């Protein structure tokens, strides 16, 4: 599993890295990217999360997102 940079509450890197799993387990802050798709008629495109996801499998979500590797 790739490592991500740990950030403080100010959003600045702490110099530490961890796996995504460690971040979830320890409540560590990390950076991620989100993309929202807004349709011409002011609709928002939703996606269903994979049934294989550890958190909220098969739930609807409003974005495409991901963690930013270290």
C-alpha positions in Angstrom: 0.0 0.0 0.0 1.4 3.4 -0.9 2.4 5.9 1.8 0.8 9.3 2.2 2.2 12.4 3.8 0.8 13.2 7.3 -0.3 16.9 7.7 -1.1 18.9 10.8 -4.4 20.7 11.5 -2.9 23.7 9.5 -2.6 21.5 6.4 1.2 21.6 6.4 3.2 18.4 6.1 4.7 17.1 9.4 7.5 15.1 7.7 5.9 11.8 8.6 4.3 9.3 6.3 1.9 6.4 6.9 -0.3 4.0 5.0 -3.9 4.9 4.3 -4.9 2.1 6.8 -2.8 3.6 9.5 -4.3 7.0 8.9 -7.9 5.6 9.3 -6.9 3.6 12.4 -5.0 6.4 14.2 -7.1 9.3 12.9 -4.1 10.9 11.2 -4.7 13.8 8.7 -3.6 13.4 5.1 -4.2 15.2 1.8 -6.7 13.9 -0.7 -8.1 15.1 -4.0 -11.8 15.5 -4.8 -13.6 16.0 -8.2 -17.2 17.1 -8.4 -19.2 16.7 -11.6 -21.9 19.3 -12.0 -24.3 18.9 -14.9 -25.5 21.7 -17.1 -29.0 21.6 -15.4 -27.4 22.1 -12.0 -27.4 18.4 -11.2 -24.5 16.6 -9.4 -23.3 13.3 -10.7 -23.2 10.6 -8.0 -21.2 7.4 -8.0 -21.6 4.2 -6.0 -18.6 3.1 -4.0 -17.2 -0.4 -4.7 -18.6 -3.2 -2.6 -14.9 -4.1 -1.8 -14.2 -0.8 0.0 -13.4 -1.0 3.7 -15.3 2.1 4.5 -18.9 2.6 3.4 -19.0 -0.2 0.7 -21.8 0.1 -1.8 -22.8 3.6 -0.6 -23.5 6.5 -2.9 -21.0 9.3 -2.9 -20.9 12.7 -4.6 -17.3 12.8 -5.7 -14.5 10.9 -7.3 -11.7 11.2 -4.8 -8.4 9.7 -3.8 -5.4 10.0 -1.5 -2.3 11.8 -2.7 0.7 9.5 -2.5 3.8 10.7 -0.7 
